[in-house]
Structures are given as structure tokens and as C-alpha cells.
């Protein structure tokens, strides 16, 4: 298994790369190499609608001034949502960065 240089593979090329801040924290090496498997695994656990509903309940509970009686497993929900976000970002970068390209010149003049 060959890993691509993490910063080239994970950063979108905008701004200065930060090796510590830019690298995904929740993905395993296998998930990093195959981010589509993260979607398959997590959507086997719960549907998209369930993930969205859990996220909304988690946010509502966090912003509520009182105990709203939530019975969510917050750690599992947060970890799953972070994995989905990191996998989505990784796919986005690997498939062209959503159209964002590092601009090297403007009107024929090089940008430093």
C-alpha cells in the first residue's frame, strides 16, 4: 500500500499548508487510502436522514439552556460525523478540489 504525501493529498492548495493542522485526525490508514469506504460503512450503520437528525438533535441539545432529555451517544455521533466530513474533504481534493486551483499568475504576471 503506497500513501501519497499527506499535504499534497489532503490540502486544497489554498493558503500555506500546515502539516499538523491540515491532516485528518479521525480516519484510519485504510480509511485515508479508501475514503469511499467510510461512506459505505457509516451509511450501513444509519441512513443519511438519521445522521442529519442526530446532528440536529446534538446541536439543539448543545445550544439549549436546559436539559432537554437527550439520550444520544454524543461521542459516536460526533466521531461518525467527523469521519464523514474528513472523507468527503479527501474525496473532494482527490477529484480536483471542487474547481479550486492554486492561482500562479494574473494577467500574465506571476503571483508570489
N, C-alpha and C positions, 0 to 999 in steps of 0.2 A: 504494500500500500504506500503510495507516494503522496505526501502532503505538499500542497502548494505553499509558497511563502505566505504566512498568515496576513501580513499587512496588505500585500497586493491582492490577496484573495478576499479579504473582508472589508477593507476600506473602500469608500466610493470615489476616492481621488480628489475630494474637495477639502481644502484646508491641509494642515500639517498632520501627518499620521502620528498617532500616539500608540506605541506598542502595548502599553498597559491598559489604556482606556478603550481602545478600539476592538480588542479581541473578544469574542463571545465567551461568556463565563458559564453558561448553563448547558451547552452542548457537549456531549462526549466526543471522542475522536471519531467514532463511527458515524455519529450524527453530523459532525462537521464535514466529513467526507461525502455523506449522502443525506443532504438536508431534506429531500422529499420524503424520506422515511420518517422524519419527525411528524410530518402532517399525517401520514398513514397511521402511525402509532397513536397519536393523540386523538385523531378523529374516529379511531376504533373505540377509544375509551368513552368519548362523548361526541355528540353532534355539534356542529358549528353553533346552532341555536342555543344549545346547553352551555357552551363556553361563553357565549355573549351574555346569557342570562346570569351565569355565575360571576362574570366580571362586573356586570351592572350591580348585582347584589353586594359584591365586595366593596365597590366604590361607594354605594349608598350607605353601607354599614360604617365605612371608614369616615365618611363625612357627617354622619348622624351625631347629634349632640348627646343622644341617649342610647341605651342598649336596645337594639331593635329585634333582639332574639334570633340573630343569625346562627345557623348551625352549619356553617361551611367549613370545609377543611382548607383554610386560607393558604397554608404553605403549599399544598399540592396544586391548588388553583393558580397561585402566583408562579410557581415553577413551570407549570404547563404553559401558561400564557407567555412567560419569558422565552421558553424554548420555541414556541410558535413565532414570536417576534424575531428572535435571532435567526431561525431557519429561513423565515421569509426574507429577511435582510440579506442573508447569504445567497439565496436564490436570485434575488434582485440584482446583486452585484455581479454574480457569475453570468447572468444573462444580459449584461450590458449596462447595468446601473440605472435602468429606467430612463435612459436618454441623457443622463448627466455625464458629461465628458470634461476632463480637465482642459481648460482653455489655455493654450500656449501662445496664441497671438491674436491680436485685434487690429483689423485694418492693415495687415501686413507688418505690424510692429510686434516684436516679441514681448511677452509679459514675463516678468521675473517671478 
